Amino acid sequence: MSDIVNKLWGMCHTLRHDGIDYGDYIEQLTYLLFLKMADEKGIALPIATIYDEQGNKCYVECDWETLKSKSGTGLTDHYLLVLQKLREESGLLGDIFAQSMPKFNNPVSLKKIITMIDAEEWASMGVDVKAEAFEGLLDKAASEGKKGAGQYFTPRVLIQSIVRLMQPDPLKQQEFTVCDPACGTGGFLVAAYEWLIDKTKGALPLDEVQRIKESTYYGQDLVARPRRLALMNLFLHGLKPTIYLGDTIDEPDRGERYNVILTNPPFGTKGAGQAPFRDDFTIQTSNKQLNFAQHILTVLKPGGRAAIILPDNCLFEDKAGEVFEILMADCNVHTILRLPRGTFIPYANAQANVVFLQKGRPTETVWIYDCRSNIPSCTKKDRPLTADMFADFERCYGADPNGNSKREDQGMIGRFRSFPVDEIKARGYKLDIKWLKDDSLDDPNDLPEPADLIAVAVSELEAVVNELNEITLLLGSE
């Protein structure tokens, strides 16, 4: 994948001379990659109708083979026709290509990209390739100081670990739904479906196929480009998902309820002194992640379960305690995973956690697994995040997706410990509980990376900023 990203990025440099910025370039890539992968998977695309100079009706294929056979102005004209036809389609195809417009002024540049894409067998790579290519290009842009990489993405190995634990199985009951309310490029939803296919060895019951493929997977994202990628990824997996475009925490509750929620809400505040106006949000806060937690409390079905990635400050700032007090009254917040340092490198260096909960009964005990203390930081090249890093946590979590497996408290020297709700209450419902001494902090030759120390400081500063925002809210309401 790194070689492919380098090829794609190299072409991006070329296209800048044609006036195409990296954002437009990535968007055009999504269209072209979709056409190529649809061809590889044998997915039929609509046929456009045009009229020649004599007024005769002509039919034009919108597939990859027809596109790559063109050259010169005939290529750019045909590409325009393809995008026009696909964006006019009803349903999922129309959503994917909504507002699509060609950005290539030079047919030679377009031909080069088509040739480069055609040289790869994308569908056979076994990953949601477009999302990885998209993320790789954002990484390149971020490393060159571009501001367009404000979004960052959840590592696949972490997504897959969470999905294995949560077991989002729509065969267990009718009307079973899986949702990511901050879905980005659809990583959690794709992994949830791939988990199901692996579990069933690809043999879904014939009488369940339509329900699973058309009525199971839901998502929402604030930004059009990642949403388009999510739609494409799921469509190319044979699914017809529902992916909304809009602000999840600002919009009123639409009444949909879900069995499983898997999500990594965007980090940061909504804006200085701003909080969404939602009748179902008990705690008024400008902290995005805490508002997502309240949203999840609303949209989970009774008995439904969720896994939410939250930064450290969401476990210790003042409003966090208020939100978790409510969550723990209505949900069993049974497990927290402290993620390794550097989990989100290169997109961000935030320190974060995964919070696992089930709606329907109050919390009695919180189990915390420390996958951070005395563990070297993850780096992009030398020590990337791997599935092995979560193997012991998965064993400790157990086979029950709702956290009800028999567990063993490993004590003060172990990584997995339990804390009764009375102790949590005495801490003001703040869950940033640490017990392992991090020896690297005492050894001047083995200190954490400067970026990790900065990440800790940033998390604490964000908590202070959030609390100042809350004070602003209070002053504004008086």
MOHU-V378885 format. One record per residue. OMEGA is omega in whole degrees, 0 to 359 (none if undefined). BURIAL is b if it has 9 or more other C-alpha atoms within 8 Angstrom, else e. D_FIRST is the distance of its C-alpha to the first C-alpha in whole Angstrom. Layout:
omega=OMEGA burial=BURIAL d_first=D_FIRST
omega=OMEGA burial=BURIAL d_first=D_FIRST
This chain:
omega=181 burial=e d_first=0
omega=178 burial=e d_first=4
omega=181 burial=e d_first=5
omega=179 burial=e d_first=5
omega=179 burial=b d_first=6
omega=177 burial=e d_first=9
omega=182 burial=e d_first=10
omega=180 burial=b d_first=10
omega=177 burial=b d_first=12
omega=177 burial=e d_first=14
omega=178 burial=b d_first=15
omega=177 burial=b d_first=16
omega=180 burial=e d_first=19
omega=186 burial=e d_first=20
omega=178 burial=b d_first=21
omega=178 burial=b d_first=23
omega=176 burial=e d_first=25
omega=178 burial=b d_first=26
omega=179 burial=e d_first=27
omega=179 burial=b d_first=23
omega=188 burial=b d_first=22
omega=180 burial=b d_first=19
omega=177 burial=e d_first=20
omega=181 burial=b d_first=21
omega=179 burial=b d_first=18
omega=180 burial=b d_first=16
omega=178 burial=b d_first=19
omega=177 burial=b d_first=19
omega=181 burial=e d_first=15
omega=179 burial=b d_first=16
omega=185 burial=b d_first=19
omega=177 burial=b d_first=17
omega=177 burial=b d_first=14
omega=180 burial=b d_first=17
omega=180 burial=b d_first=19
omega=182 burial=b d_first=17
omega=175 burial=b d_first=16
omega=177 burial=b d_first=20
omega=180 burial=b d_first=20
omega=182 burial=b d_first=18
omega=178 burial=e d_first=20
omega=179 burial=e d_first=23
omega=182 burial=e d_first=24
omega=177 burial=e d_first=27
omega=184 burial=e d_first=27
omega=179 burial=e d_first=31
omega=181 burial=b d_first=33
omega=176 burial=b d_first=34
omega=177 burial=e d_first=38
omega=179 burial=e d_first=39
omega=180 burial=b d_first=42
omega=185 burial=e d_first=43
omega=179 burial=e d_first=46
omega=179 burial=e d_first=48
omega=179 burial=e d_first=47
omega=180 burial=e d_first=46
omega=179 burial=e d_first=43
omega=180 burial=e d_first=40
omega=185 burial=e d_first=37
omega=177 burial=e d_first=34
omega=178 burial=b d_first=30
omega=185 burial=b d_first=28
omega=184 burial=b d_first=25
omega=184 burial=b d_first=22
omega=179 burial=e d_first=24
omega=180 burial=b d_first=27
omega=185 burial=b d_first=25
omega=178 burial=b d_first=23
omega=183 burial=e d_first=27
omega=175 burial=b d_first=28
omega=178 burial=b d_first=28
omega=180 burial=e d_first=30
omega=175 burial=e d_first=32
omega=178 burial=e d_first=32
omega=181 burial=b d_first=28
omega=177 burial=b d_first=28
omega=181 burial=e d_first=31
omega=178 burial=b d_first=30
omega=176 burial=b d_first=26
omega=180 burial=b d_first=29
omega=180 burial=b d_first=31
omega=181 burial=b d_first=28
omega=178 burial=b d_first=27
omega=181 burial=b d_first=31
omega=184 burial=b d_first=31
omega=180 burial=b d_first=28
omega=178 burial=b d_first=29
omega=181 burial=e d_first=33
omega=174 burial=e d_first=32
omega=176 burial=e d_first=33
omega=190 burial=e d_first=31
omega=179 burial=b d_first=28
omega=178 burial=b d_first=27
omega=177 burial=b d_first=29
omega=182 burial=b d_first=27
omega=185 burial=b d_first=24
omega=180 burial=b d_first=25
omega=177 burial=e d_first=28
omega=180 burial=e d_first=29
omega=178 burial=e d_first=26
omega=176 burial=e d_first=27
omega=179 burial=e d_first=26
omega=182 burial=e d_first=25
omega=175 burial=b d_first=25
omega=184 burial=e d_first=28
omega=181 burial=e d_first=27
omega=178 burial=b d_first=27
omega=179 burial=e d_first=25
omega=179 burial=b d_first=22
omega=180 burial=b d_first=22
omega=179 burial=b d_first=22
omega=181 burial=e d_first=19
omega=179 burial=b d_first=17
omega=179 burial=b d_first=18
omega=180 burial=b d_first=18
omega=179 burial=e d_first=14
omega=183 burial=b d_first=13
omega=183 burial=e d_first=15
omega=182 burial=e d_first=14
omega=171 burial=e d_first=11
omega=189 burial=e d_first=12
omega=186 burial=b d_first=10
omega=183 burial=b d_first=13
omega=185 burial=e d_first=12
omega=174 burial=e d_first=9
omega=176 burial=e d_first=11
omega=175 burial=e d_first=10
omega=196 burial=b d_first=11
omega=184 burial=b d_first=8
omega=179 burial=b d_first=10
omega=180 burial=b d_first=11
omega=177 burial=b d_first=8
omega=178 burial=b d_first=7
omega=180 burial=b d_first=11
omega=179 burial=b d_first=11
omega=178 burial=b d_first=9
omega=176 burial=b d_first=11
omega=177 burial=b d_first=14
omega=178 burial=b d_first=13
omega=181 burial=b d_first=13
omega=180 burial=b d_first=17
omega=182 burial=b d_first=18
omega=178 burial=e d_first=18
omega=174 burial=e d_first=20
omega=180 burial=e d_first=22
omega=181 burial=e d_first=22
omega=186 burial=e d_first=23
omega=183 burial=b d_first=21
omega=178 burial=b d_first=19
omega=175 burial=e d_first=22
omega=168 burial=e d_first=20
omega=199 burial=b d_first=18
omega=182 burial=e d_first=16
omega=181 burial=b d_first=17
omega=183 burial=b d_first=14
omega=183 burial=e d_first=13
omega=176 burial=b d_first=15
omega=177 burial=b d_first=18
omega=183 burial=b d_first=18
omega=177 burial=b d_first=18
omega=179 burial=b d_first=21
omega=181 burial=b d_first=23
omega=178 burial=b d_first=23
omega=181 burial=e d_first=24
omega=186 burial=b d_first=27
omega=174 burial=b d_first=28
omega=182 burial=b d_first=28
omega=189 burial=b d_first=28
omega=180 burial=e d_first=30
omega=177 burial=b d_first=31
omega=182 burial=e d_first=33
omega=181 burial=e d_first=36
omega=177 burial=e d_first=38
omega=179 burial=e d_first=38
omega=178 burial=e d_first=37
omega=183 burial=b d_first=34
omega=178 burial=b d_first=32
omega=184 burial=b d_first=28
omega=166 burial=b d_first=28
omega=183 burial=b d_first=26
omega=174 burial=b d_first=28
omega=200 burial=b d_first=25
omega=182 burial=b d_first=22
omega=181 burial=b d_first=20
omega=173 burial=b d_first=17
omega=184 burial=b d_first=18
omega=180 burial=b d_first=16
omega=182 burial=b d_first=20
omega=177 burial=b d_first=21
omega=181 burial=b d_first=18
omega=179 burial=b d_first=18
omega=179 burial=b d_first=22
omega=179 burial=e d_first=22
omega=175 burial=e d_first=20
omega=179 burial=b d_first=22
omega=180 burial=b d_first=25
omega=178 burial=b d_first=23
omega=181 burial=e d_first=23
omega=182 burial=e d_first=26
omega=184 burial=e d_first=28
omega=176 burial=e d_first=26
omega=183 burial=e d_first=25
omega=176 burial=e d_first=29
omega=177 burial=e d_first=30
omega=185 burial=e d_first=34
omega=182 burial=e d_first=35
omega=181 burial=e d_first=37
omega=188 burial=b d_first=34
omega=183 burial=b d_first=32
omega=179 burial=e d_first=33
omega=184 burial=e d_first=33
omega=186 burial=b d_first=30
omega=186 burial=b d_first=28
omega=188 burial=b d_first=30
omega=186 burial=b d_first=32
omega=193 burial=b d_first=30
omega=183 burial=b d_first=27
omega=177 burial=b d_first=28
omega=176 burial=b d_first=26
omega=174 burial=b d_first=27
omega=182 burial=b d_first=25
omega=189 burial=b d_first=27
omega=187 burial=b d_first=25
omega=186 burial=e d_first=24
omega=176 burial=e d_first=21
omega=178 burial=b d_first=19
omega=180 burial=b d_first=22
omega=178 burial=b d_first=21
omega=178 burial=b d_first=17
omega=178 burial=b d_first=19
omega=180 burial=b d_first=21
omega=182 burial=b d_first=19
omega=183 burial=b d_first=17
omega=177 burial=b d_first=20
omega=180 burial=b d_first=21
omega=170 burial=b d_first=19
omega=179 burial=e d_first=19
omega=183 burial=e d_first=23
omega=172 burial=b d_first=24
omega=185 burial=b d_first=27
omega=169 burial=b d_first=26
omega=180 burial=e d_first=28
omega=181 burial=b d_first=27
omega=173 burial=e d_first=29
omega=180 burial=b d_first=29
omega=184 burial=b d_first=31
omega=185 burial=b d_first=32
omega=188 burial=b d_first=32
omega=178 burial=b d_first=34
omega=183 burial=e d_first=36
omega=177 burial=e d_first=37
omega=179 burial=e d_first=40
omega=181 burial=e d_first=39
omega=174 burial=e d_first=39
omega=179 burial=e d_first=40
omega=180 burial=e d_first=37
omega=190 burial=e d_first=37
omega=178 burial=b d_first=34
omega=181 burial=b d_first=34
omega=174 burial=b d_first=31
omega=178 burial=b d_first=29
omega=187 burial=b d_first=26
omega=172 burial=b d_first=25
omega=182 burial=b d_first=23
omega=179 burial=b d_first=26
omega=181 burial=e d_first=25
omega=175 burial=e d_first=27
omega=180 burial=e d_first=30
omega=178 burial=b d_first=33
omega=181 burial=b d_first=34
omega=186 burial=e d_first=36
omega=175 burial=e d_first=39
omega=182 burial=b d_first=42
omega=175 burial=b d_first=40
omega=180 burial=b d_first=40
omega=179 burial=b d_first=40
omega=181 burial=e d_first=43
omega=180 burial=e d_first=42
omega=183 burial=e d_first=45
omega=177 burial=e d_first=43
omega=182 burial=b d_first=42
omega=182 burial=e d_first=45
omega=178 burial=e d_first=43
omega=181 burial=e d_first=43
omega=176 burial=b d_first=40
omega=181 burial=b d_first=38
omega=184 burial=b d_first=35
omega=186 burial=b d_first=32
omega=178 burial=b d_first=31
omega=175 burial=b d_first=35
omega=175 burial=b d_first=35
omega=178 burial=b d_first=32
omega=177 burial=b d_first=34
omega=177 burial=b d_first=37
omega=181 burial=b d_first=36
omega=176 burial=b d_first=34
omega=179 burial=b d_first=38
omega=193 burial=e d_first=39
omega=173 burial=b d_first=37
omega=171 burial=b d_first=36
omega=172 burial=b d_first=39
omega=185 burial=e d_first=41
omega=180 burial=b d_first=40
omega=183 burial=b d_first=36
omega=183 burial=b d_first=33
omega=169 burial=b d_first=31
omega=187 burial=b d_first=28
omega=175 burial=b d_first=28
omega=183 burial=b d_first=26
omega=177 burial=b d_first=28
omega=185 burial=b d_first=29
omega=186 burial=b d_first=31
omega=178 burial=b d_first=34
omega=177 burial=b d_first=34
omega=184 burial=b d_first=35
omega=181 burial=b d_first=38
omega=188 burial=b d_first=39
omega=182 burial=e d_first=43
omega=178 burial=b d_first=41
omega=179 burial=b d_first=39
omega=180 burial=b d_first=42
omega=180 burial=b d_first=44
omega=182 burial=b d_first=41
omega=174 burial=b d_first=40
omega=178 burial=b d_first=44
omega=179 burial=e d_first=44
omega=185 burial=b d_first=40
omega=174 burial=b d_first=42
omega=184 burial=b d_first=45
omega=184 burial=b d_first=43
omega=171 burial=b d_first=40
omega=176 burial=b d_first=40
omega=195 burial=b d_first=37
omega=187 burial=b d_first=37
omega=173 burial=b d_first=34
omega=176 burial=b d_first=32
omega=173 burial=b d_first=29
omega=186 burial=b d_first=29
omega=178 burial=b d_first=25
omega=172 burial=b d_first=24
omega=177 burial=b d_first=24
omega=182 burial=b d_first=21
omega=186 burial=b d_first=19
omega=172 burial=b d_first=18
omega=10 burial=b d_first=17
omega=188 burial=e d_first=16
omega=178 burial=b d_first=17
omega=178 burial=e d_first=20
omega=181 burial=b d_first=22
omega=170 burial=b d_first=25
omega=189 burial=b d_first=26
omega=184 burial=b d_first=26
omega=169 burial=b d_first=28
omega=179 burial=b d_first=27
omega=180 burial=b d_first=31
omega=181 burial=b d_first=32
omega=173 burial=b d_first=35
omega=181 burial=b d_first=37
omega=172 burial=b d_first=39
omega=176 burial=b d_first=43
omega=185 burial=b d_first=44
omega=180 burial=b d_first=45
omega=173 burial=b d_first=43
omega=182 burial=e d_first=45
omega=174 burial=b d_first=42
omega=176 burial=b d_first=39
omega=181 burial=b d_first=37
omega=176 burial=b d_first=35
omega=181 burial=b d_first=32
omega=178 burial=b d_first=31
omega=185 burial=b d_first=28
omega=185 burial=b d_first=28
omega=178 burial=e d_first=31
omega=175 burial=e d_first=31
omega=180 burial=e d_first=27
omega=180 burial=e d_first=25
omega=173 burial=b d_first=23
omega=174 burial=b d_first=19
omega=184 burial=b d_first=17
omega=187 burial=e d_first=14
omega=190 burial=e d_first=14
omega=181 burial=e d_first=17
omega=180 burial=e d_first=17
omega=177 burial=e d_first=15
omega=180 burial=b d_first=16
omega=179 burial=e d_first=16
omega=181 burial=b d_first=18
omega=181 burial=e d_first=21
omega=181 burial=e d_first=22
omega=185 burial=b d_first=23
omega=181 burial=e d_first=25
omega=177 burial=e d_first=28
omega=179 burial=b d_first=28
omega=177 burial=b d_first=28
omega=179 burial=e d_first=30
omega=180 burial=b d_first=33
omega=178 burial=b d_first=32
omega=188 burial=b d_first=33
omega=182 burial=e d_first=33
omega=184 burial=b d_first=35
omega=180 burial=b d_first=32
omega=174 burial=e d_first=35
omega=184 burial=b d_first=36
omega=178 burial=e d_first=39
omega=176 burial=e d_first=38
omega=184 burial=e d_first=40
omega=181 burial=e d_first=39
omega=176 burial=e d_first=40
omega=185 burial=e d_first=41
omega=175 burial=b d_first=40
omega=188 burial=e d_first=42
omega=181 burial=e d_first=42
omega=181 burial=e d_first=40
omega=181 burial=b d_first=37
omega=186 burial=b d_first=34
omega=184 burial=b d_first=35
omega=178 burial=b d_first=39
omega=180 burial=b d_first=41
omega=180 burial=b d_first=43
omega=185 burial=b d_first=45
omega=178 burial=b d_first=46
omega=177 burial=e d_first=49
omega=177 burial=e d_first=47
omega=179 burial=b d_first=44
omega=180 burial=b d_first=47
omega=178 burial=e d_first=49
omega=181 burial=e d_first=46
omega=180 burial=e d_first=46
omega=176 burial=b d_first=43
omega=194 burial=b d_first=41
omega=177 burial=e d_first=38
omega=186 burial=e d_first=37
omega=179 burial=e d_first=38
omega=178 burial=e d_first=37
omega=178 burial=e d_first=39
omega=175 burial=b d_first=37
omega=181 burial=e d_first=38
omega=186 burial=e d_first=35
omega=181 burial=e d_first=36
omega=180 burial=b d_first=34
omega=181 burial=b d_first=36
omega=183 burial=e d_first=39
omega=182 burial=e d_first=37
omega=179 burial=e d_first=37
omega=183 burial=e d_first=35
omega=179 burial=e d_first=32
omega=175 burial=b d_first=32
omega=178 burial=b d_first=29
omega=178 burial=e d_first=27
omega=180 burial=e d_first=29
omega=179 burial=e d_first=26
omega=178 burial=b d_first=27
omega=177 burial=b d_first=30
omega=181 burial=e d_first=30
omega=178 burial=b d_first=28
omega=180 burial=b d_first=31
omega=180 burial=e d_first=33
omega=179 burial=e d_first=32
omega=179 burial=b d_first=32
omega=178 burial=b d_first=36
omega=177 burial=e d_first=36
omega=177 burial=b d_first=34
omega=178 burial=b d_first=37
omega=179 burial=b d_first=40
omega=179 burial=e d_first=39
omega=181 burial=b d_first=38
omega=175 burial=b d_first=42
omega=177 burial=e d_first=43
omega=179 burial=b d_first=42
omega=178 burial=b d_first=44
omega=177 burial=e d_first=47
omega=178 burial=b d_first=47
omega=180 burial=b d_first=46
omega=179 burial=e d_first=49
omega=180 burial=e d_first=51
omega=182 burial=e d_first=50
omega=181 burial=e d_first=52
omega=none burial=e d_first=55
